Amino acid sequence: MIISTGTLVAVVDGEKLALFHNTGHQSISLTPVATPEVAERASGAAGRGSSGANPDNDTQAEDGFALGVADVLNKMVLNHKVEHLLVIAAPKTMGQLRKGWHKETGSRIVGEIAKDLTGHSPDQIAAAIEKA
């Protein structure tokens, strides 16, 4: 996958958010960006649970974090701080993020990679983007 210079890359799982800007011109070069605080939201995933009528606490926390990340990214887009956005997230987290996107955020997304790359180095993440 080729992404333009300045693209914001968000790497997310159910507990962590890491942000990078692509500063490369000919190839992908990711520079870490300060990560804003993420407020967890109620997940809204009622009825989805692993063993009963209510989701377990871990699932609720992960879903709430994903929706909080969606809020953070929505705010960045709506404040004109993001022109292009690439989202890399664990598959389950990606589904929750999509539920929280503002219409304008959705229009700024240039790609999605459903893979858990949190905790990986910027070079490893860049390599995964290039392979996608």
DAWODA-V410986 format. One record per helix or strand. SS is the DSSP state (alpha for helix, beta for strand). FROM is the first residue (numbers start at 1). LEN is the number of residues. If there is no record, write none. Layout:
ss:SS from:FROM len:LEN
ss:SS from:FROM len:LEN
This chain:
ss:beta from:8 len:5
ss:beta from:17 len:6
ss:beta from:30 len:4
ss:alpha from:57 len:22
ss:beta from:85 len:5
ss:alpha from:91 len:10
ss:alpha from:103 len:6
ss:beta from:109 len:6
ss:alpha from:122 len:10
